[in-house]
Amino acid sequence: MMSAPAPSPPLSAPMPTPADMPATPPAAAKPRLVVIGNGMAGMRTVEELLKLAPDLYDITVFGAEPHGNYNRILLSPVLAGDKGIADIMLHTHEWYAQNGIRLHAGDPVVKIDRRRRIVYSASGKEVCYDRLLLATGSKPFIIPVPGHTLDGVIAFRDIQDVETMLEAARNHRHAVIIGGGLLGLEAANGLLRQGMTVTVVHVADSLMERQLDKPAAALLKKALEEKGLQFLLSADTAEIIGPDRVTAVRFKDGTEIPADLVVMTVGVRPNIELAKEAGLHCERAIVVDDTLQTYDPRIYAVGECVQHRKATFGLVAPIWDQAKVCGAHLAGAGHRRYVQQATATKLKVTGVDLYSAGDFIGGESSEDLVLRDPRRGIYKRLILKDRLLVGAVLYGDVKDGPWYFDLIQSKTDIAAMRKHLLFGQALCMQAA
């Protein structure tokens, strides 16, 4: 039985015309990615995401500093006067606009509501997210001795710190750097270059003890003293003195040295307060899995704020690896897994070349191969164990550092080249 024809529209209702019909269906809204942290780790992850899926997300970035993303590693040359702020910018404000990214610079996120998936900024902005990337980095550790809040006591972490140091160099004379690691030595060199009298105070009995053995550290200290730096080793700071601005530093043995500026470079701590307040699982840092995902599957984290398999991170190489893995998973190309790799440290401290890799301490079951050439300023120490190279420290001549690092990583049997190993790859290849 045939059905009755559909009734005709009433004469008062106009028939739709092609002009009234939408040309295409309305586009679905893009998922929203919010990035908390406008530093190197977060923006490298965004770069990796854009390579794979440039149009996938509606991206919003919040940063605590009023700048675009810059290379924090190059703050030392800015302090020394070799570079300007423009020279170290990685992503200008124009770059964000060109890539359709909303940047809220100088407006840090102060709260995450995971249930409603909203972040709240210091200025009162509220932004919803479908995916959230935490790249909150780390905060410098300030030794909580009496006087640590005085004017003139700072860290060496960002552009504002550099500007404060440059201002101090124009108006004051005595600088004290607390911390004899790489960052402290770079700060000391920069302030020396700016005309200040600089003393480096270090609680250990040798400089850069995490990267160098004592003979190499002694060579470094001598070279830096020749440049004009002064050092107090095995010195434990007890108090920073001053009525309003710092005037001196006192040590636990009762001695004092004058100070118009105190720069603390004694390490950093992962910046995890925001994550903890949001209820994310944290130990020393924000705990992530091999995809850089937190215990909340909508939230990822990268960089100095993360803890992966009990390890935390401060060097660029592993953080770049994290960014590549995290960017791929955000893009939906989730076949990558983050794997921790051994890292070598190549350093250039105020014109002195240094390289260290692996276990440079050694032990009872290891043996050392050592080359000293004081006239040329060269020191090499290779640590061997069971026919393998397990560590290396190079001072002055570091060209074979990557080759030694490859031998360490690949666990190459070096027995056949043992006699020539100290003299580098070229001679070992000739003798093979």
C-alpha positions in Angstrom: 0.0 0.0 0.0 1.4 3.3 -1.0 2.0 6.0 1.6 0.3 9.3 1.4 2.3 12.1 -0.2 4.0 14.5 2.2 1.9 17.7 2.7 3.0 20.7 0.8 4.4 23.6 2.9 2.0 26.3 3.7 1.8 29.2 1.2 3.0 31.6 3.9 6.3 29.7 4.4 8.9 30.7 1.8 10.7 27.8 0.0 14.4 27.7 1.0 16.8 29.0 -1.7 20.4 28.0 -2.3 21.5 31.2 -0.7 19.8 30.2 2.5 21.5 26.9 2.7 25.0 26.6 4.3 27.7 26.0 1.7 29.5 23.5 4.0 28.7 22.0 7.4 30.1 24.1 10.3 33.6 23.0 11.2 34.0 21.2 14.5 35.9 23.1 17.1 39.6 22.2 17.5 40.6 20.5 20.7 42.2 23.0 23.1 45.9 22.6 24.2 47.0 24.8 27.0 50.8 25.1 27.8 51.8 26.3 31.2 55.4 27.5 30.9 56.9 29.5 28.0 60.5 28.2 28.4 62.7 26.0 26.2 61.1 22.6 27.2 57.5 23.6 26.6 58.1 25.5 23.4 60.3 22.8 21.9 57.4 20.4 22.5 55.1 22.7 20.7 57.6 22.9 17.8 57.6 19.1 17.6 53.8 19.1 17.7 53.6 21.7 14.9 55.9 19.6 12.7 53.5 16.7 12.8 50.1 18.3 13.2 50.2 22.0 12.6 46.4 22.5 12.6 45.3 20.0 15.2 45.0 22.2 18.3 43.8 25.6 19.4 46.9 26.5 21.4 47.3 28.9 24.3 50.6 29.4 26.2 51.0 31.1 29.6 54.4 32.3 30.7 55.6 34.0 33.9 58.1 36.3 32.1 57.0 39.2 29.8 59.1 37.9 26.9 58.9 35.3 24.2 60.8 32.1 24.6 64.6 32.6 24.9 67.7 30.5 25.2 68.3 30.5 29.0 71.7 28.8 28.4 72.9 32.0 26.7 72.2 34.3 29.6 75.9 34.1 30.5 77.1 35.8 27.3 74.5 38.5 27.8 75.9 39.1 31.3 79.4 39.2 29.9 78.4 41.7 27.2 79.0 39.4 24.3 75.3 39.2 23.3 72.1 41.2 23.7 68.6 40.0 24.7 67.5 40.0 21.0 70.3 37.6 20.2 69.0 34.9 22.5 65.3 35.0 21.6 64.1 31.7 20.1 60.5 32.7 19.6 59.5 36.3 19.3 55.9 37.5 19.9 55.5 37.5 16.1 56.2 33.8 15.9 53.3 33.0 18.2 51.0 35.1 16.1 52.2 33.6 12.9 51.5 30.1 14.2 48.1 31.0 15.6 49.2 30.6 19.2 47.8 32.9 21.9 50.6 33.9 24.2 49.8 35.3 27.7 53.3 36.6 28.6 53.9 37.8 32.1 50.7 36.1 33.3 51.5 32.8 35.1 48.9 30.2 35.8 48.0 30.1 39.5 45.4 27.3 39.6 44.4 24.2 37.7 40.8 22.9 38.0 41.2 19.3 36.7 37.5 18.4 37.2 36.3 21.3 35.0 39.5 21.4 32.9 40.1 25.1 33.4 43.3 27.0 34.2 43.3 30.3 36.0 46.0 32.9 35.5 47.3 35.6 37.9 45.4 38.3 36.0 42.1 36.5 36.2 42.0 34.7 32.8 40.1 31.4 32.7 41.0 29.1 29.8 39.5 25.6 29.2 41.7 22.8 28.0 41.3 19.4 26.4 45.0 18.7 26.8 47.3 20.4 29.2 51.1 20.5 29.0 53.1 21.4 32.1 56.5 22.9 31.5 57.0 24.8 34.7 60.7 24.2 34.9 62.6 24.7 38.1 63.3 27.3 40.7 66.7 28.4 42.0 67.5 27.3 45.5 68.3 30.2 47.8 70.1 29.1 50.9 67.9 30.2 53.8 70.6 31.8 55.9 69.9 35.0 57.8 69.9 38.0 55.4 69.0 36.0 52.3 66.1 38.3 51.6 68.2 41.5 51.6 68.3 43.7 48.6 71.2 42.6 46.4 70.8 38.9 47.0 69.6 37.2 43.8 69.7 34.0 41.8 71.0 33.6 38.2 68.0 32.2 36.4 66.3 34.7 34.0 66.6 38.0 32.1 65.5 40.0 35.2 68.4 38.5 37.2 70.9 39.5 34.4 69.5 43.1 34.4 69.9 43.3 38.1 73.5 42.1 37.9 74.3 44.6 35.2 72.8 47.4 37.2 74.8 46.3 40.3 78.0 46.3 38.2 77.4 49.9 37.2 77.0 51.1 40.7 78.8 48.7 43.0 82.2 47.0 43.4 82.2 43.7 45.3 80.3 40.6 44.0 80.2 37.3 45.8 79.1 34.1 44.0 77.9 31.3 46.3 78.3 28.1 44.3 81.3 26.8 42.3 79.5 24.9 39.6 79.2 25.8 36.0 76.5 28.4 36.5 78.4 30.1 39.3 81.6 30.3 37.3 79.8 31.8 34.3 78.2 34.4 36.6 81.5 35.2 38.1 83.2 35.6 34.7 80.4 37.9 33.5 80.6 40.2 36.5 84.4 40.2 36.3 84.0 41.3 32.6 81.7 44.0 33.8 84.4 45.4 36.1 83.5 44.0 39.5 85.8 42.3 42.0 84.5 38.8 42.2 84.9 36.1 44.8 83.5 32.6 44.3 82.5 30.8 47.5 82.1 27.0 47.4 81.2 24.6 50.1 83.2 21.7 48.5 87.0 21.6 48.3 87.1 21.6 44.5 85.2 23.3 41.7 82.5 21.6 39.6 82.9 18.4 41.6 80.0 16.8 39.7 81.7 17.1 36.4 85.4 17.2 37.1 87.9 15.1 39.2 90.2 17.1 41.5 93.2 17.4 39.3 91.1 18.9 36.5 89.3 21.1 39.0 92.7 22.4 40.2 93.8 23.3 36.7 90.5 25.1 36.2 90.9 27.1 39.4 94.4 28.1 38.5 93.3 29.3 35.0 90.4 31.3 36.4 92.6 32.9 39.1 94.9 34.1 36.4 91.9 35.8 34.8 91.3 37.7 38.1 88.7 35.6 39.9 89.1 34.9 43.6 88.0 31.6 45.3 87.1 30.5 48.8 86.7 26.7 48.9 85.4 24.6 51.8 83.6 27.8 52.9 80.2 27.4 54.6 78.0 30.6 54.5 76.5 31.5 57.8 75.0 34.9 57.3 74.5 37.7 54.8 75.0 41.0 56.4 73.4 44.4 55.8 70.8 46.8 57.1 68.8 47.0 53.9 71.2 46.1 51.1 73.9 43.4 51.5 77.3 44.7 52.7 79.2 41.5 53.5 79.0 37.7 53.8 80.0 35.9 57.0 81.1 32.3 57.2 80.8 29.7 59.9 84.4 30.1 60.9 83.7 33.8 61.7 85.5 35.4 58.7 83.8 38.0 56.5 84.3 39.4 53.0 82.7 42.5 51.6 79.7 42.1 49.2 77.5 44.6 47.4 75.9 41.8 45.3 75.4 38.1 46.3 74.5 35.7 43.5 73.4 32.2 44.7 74.0 29.4 42.2 73.7 26.4 44.5 71.2 24.4 42.4 67.6 24.3 41.5 64.4 22.5 42.6 61.7 21.2 40.3 58.8 23.7 40.2 55.9 21.4 41.1 53.7 23.5 43.5 51.0 24.1 40.9 50.9 20.4 40.0 50.7 19.4 43.6 47.9 21.8 44.4 46.0 20.3 41.4 46.4 16.8 42.9 48.8 15.4 40.4 51.1 12.7 41.6 54.5 14.2 42.5 57.5 12.9 44.3 60.7 14.9 43.8 59.0 16.2 40.6 55.9 15.5 38.5 55.8 11.8 37.9 55.4 10.9 34.2 55.4 7.6 32.2 57.3 6.8 29.0 55.0 9.0 27.0 55.5 12.0 29.3 51.9 11.6 30.5 51.1 12.2 34.1 48.7 10.2 36.2 45.9 12.3 34.7 45.7 11.1 31.0 44.8 14.6 29.8 47.9 16.2 31.3 51.5 15.9 30.0 54.7 17.3 31.5 58.2 17.9 30.2 61.6 19.3 31.2 63.0 20.1 34.6 59.7 19.8 36.4 59.4 16.0 35.6 60.5 12.8 37.2 60.8 9.8 34.9 61.7 6.4 36.4 63.1 8.1 39.5 65.3 10.5 37.5 65.1 14.3 37.1 66.7 16.4 34.4 68.7 19.5 33.9 70.6 19.1 30.7 69.3 20.1 27.3 69.8 16.8 25.5 67.3 14.6 27.5 64.8 17.4 27.6 64.9 17.7 23.7 64.2 13.9 23.6 61.3 14.4 25.9 59.9 17.1 23.7 60.1 14.9 20.7 58.2 12.1 22.4 55.6 14.3 24.0 55.0 16.3 20.8 54.4 13.0 18.9 51.9 11.8 21.5 50.0 15.1 21.5 49.9 14.9 17.7 48.3 11.5 17.9 51.4 9.7 16.5 51.9 7.9 19.7 54.5 5.2 18.8 57.4 6.9 20.5 58.6 6.2 24.0 61.0 8.2 26.1 64.2 6.3 27.0 66.8 7.8 29.2 70.3 7.9 27.6 73.7 8.5 29.2 74.8 12.0 28.6 78.2 13.7 28.2 79.0 17.1 29.5 80.9 19.4 27.2 81.5 22.7 28.9 83.3 25.9 28.0 83.9 27.8 31.2 85.2 31.3 30.5 87.4 30.1 27.6 88.5 26.8 29.1 87.4 23.6 27.3 86.2 20.8 29.5 84.5 17.4 28.8 83.4 14.7 31.1 81.4 11.5 30.5 80.5 8.4 32.4 82.0 7.4 35.8 84.9 9.7 36.3 85.4 8.7 39.9 86.2 5.1 39.5 86.9 2.6 42.3 88.9 -0.3 43.5 88.1 -2.4 40.5 88.9 0.3 37.9 92.2 1.7 36.6 93.2 5.1 35.3 95.1 6.2 32.2 96.3 9.8 32.8 98.0 12.3 30.6 99.3 15.6 32.0 100.9 18.3 29.9 101.1 21.4 32.1 102.9 23.5 29.5 100.1 23.1 27.0 97.4 23.1 29.7 96.2 19.6 28.8 94.9 16.9 31.2 93.2 13.7 30.3 92.0 10.9 32.5 90.3 7.7 31.2 88.8 5.2 33.6 88.9 1.6 32.5 87.1 -1.5 33.9 87.0 -5.0 32.5 88.4 -4.1 29.1 85.9 -1.3 28.8 86.1 2.5 28.9 83.7 3.6 31.6 84.6 7.3 32.2 86.6 10.2 30.8 87.6 13.7 32.0 89.3 16.0 29.5 90.7 19.5 30.1 92.1 21.8 27.5 91.9 19.3 24.6 88.4 17.9 24.2 88.3 17.0 20.5 88.1 13.3 21.2 85.4 13.6 23.8 82.5 12.4 21.5 84.6 9.4 20.4 85.3 8.4 24.0 81.6 8.9 24.8 80.7 6.5 21.9 83.1 3.9 23.3 81.5 4.2 26.7 78.0 4.0 25.3 78.7 1.1 22.9 80.7 -0.8 25.6 83.5 -1.4 23.0 86.3 -3.7 24.0 89.3 -1.3 24.1 92.0 -3.9 25.0 93.6 -3.8 21.6 93.9 0.0 21.6 94.7 0.5 25.2 98.3 1.7 24.6 97.1 4.4 22.3 93.8 5.3 23.9 95.0 8.5 25.6 96.2 9.9 22.4 92.9 9.9 20.6 90.9 8.4 17.8 93.3 9.2 15.0 96.3 7.4 16.5 94.2 4.4 17.6 92.9 4.1 14.0 96.4 4.2 12.6 97.6 1.5 15.0 94.7 -0.8 14.3 
